[in-house]
Amino acid sequence: METDTEALPPSGQAEVRIVAASPETARAVAEVLRHCFAGAEQRSYPAPGGGTRLHLTVDTETAAGPARSWLTSSRPPVGTHTETHADEI
């Protein structure tokens, strides 16, 4: 059982928990996350009521797969500020 005192993951990482009615559905969601972020191996557990719980650790600072260029280009360089142009809303 998880508690409010559970340790936080290291900076730049996120713990993701997926609960689904079937293992295939949980794995499909995890696969989408792995296309966007580097991550550790998933862990699967039975969920109450016959479903599946899947736990996955993702590295939010390291993009994976085709999303790499999008994630990298969407982040402003460190130490810079974004400008607002007159034609932008």
C-alpha positions as CSV (number, residue, x, y, z in Angstrom):
1,M,0.0,0.0,0.0
2,E,1.3,3.4,-0.9
3,T,1.4,6.2,1.6
4,D,1.8,10.0,1.5
5,T,5.4,9.5,2.9
6,E,6.5,7.6,-0.2
7,A,9.9,8.9,-1.3
8,L,9.9,11.2,-4.3
9,P,11.8,10.0,-7.4
10,P,15.1,11.8,-8.2
11,S,14.9,15.1,-10.0
12,G,14.2,14.7,-13.7
13,Q,12.4,11.3,-13.2
14,A,8.7,10.5,-12.8
15,E,7.0,7.4,-11.4
16,V,4.0,6.5,-13.6
17,R,1.4,4.0,-12.5
18,I,-1.1,2.7,-15.0
19,V,-4.2,0.8,-14.0
20,A,-6.1,-1.0,-16.7
21,A,-8.6,-3.8,-17.1
22,S,-6.1,-5.9,-19.2
23,P,-2.3,-6.2,-19.3
24,E,-2.4,-5.5,-23.1
25,T,-4.0,-2.1,-22.4
26,A,-1.5,-1.1,-19.7
27,R,1.4,-2.2,-22.0
28,A,0.0,-0.1,-24.9
29,V,0.0,3.0,-22.7
30,A,3.5,2.3,-21.4
31,E,4.7,1.9,-25.0
32,V,3.4,5.4,-25.9
33,L,5.3,6.9,-22.9
34,R,8.5,5.0,-23.9
35,H,8.3,6.7,-27.3
36,C,8.5,10.1,-25.6
37,F,10.8,9.5,-22.7
38,A,13.7,7.2,-21.8
39,G,12.6,4.9,-19.1
40,A,13.4,1.9,-16.9
41,E,11.8,-1.5,-17.3
42,Q,8.2,-1.7,-16.3
43,R,6.9,-3.7,-13.4
44,S,3.4,-5.3,-13.5
45,Y,1.2,-6.3,-10.6
46,P,-2.4,-7.6,-10.3
47,A,-4.9,-4.8,-9.5
48,P,-7.9,-5.2,-7.3
49,G,-10.9,-6.5,-9.2
50,G,-8.9,-8.4,-11.7
51,G,-7.1,-5.6,-13.6
52,T,-3.5,-4.8,-14.0
53,R,-1.2,-2.2,-12.4
54,L,1.9,-1.3,-14.3
55,H,4.6,0.8,-12.7
56,L,7.2,2.6,-14.9
57,T,9.9,5.1,-14.2
58,V,10.5,7.7,-16.9
59,D,13.4,10.1,-17.3
60,T,11.8,13.4,-18.2
61,E,15.1,15.0,-19.1
62,T,16.0,12.5,-21.7
63,A,13.7,12.1,-24.7
64,A,13.5,8.8,-26.6
65,G,12.6,7.8,-30.1
66,P,11.0,10.2,-32.6
67,A,9.9,12.6,-29.9
68,R,13.5,13.5,-29.1
69,S,13.7,16.5,-31.5
70,W,10.3,17.8,-30.6
71,L,11.0,17.7,-26.8
72,T,14.4,19.3,-27.3
73,S,13.2,22.0,-29.5
74,S,10.2,22.9,-27.3
75,R,12.4,23.7,-24.3
76,P,14.0,27.2,-24.3
77,P,17.8,27.2,-23.8
78,V,18.8,27.5,-20.1
79,G,19.4,31.1,-19.1
80,T,17.3,32.7,-21.9
81,H,14.0,34.3,-21.8
82,T,11.2,34.0,-24.4
83,E,10.3,37.1,-26.4
84,T,6.7,38.1,-27.1
85,H,6.3,39.3,-30.7
86,A,3.6,41.8,-31.6
87,D,1.9,39.3,-34.0
88,E,1.6,36.6,-31.3
89,I,-1.4,36.2,-29.1
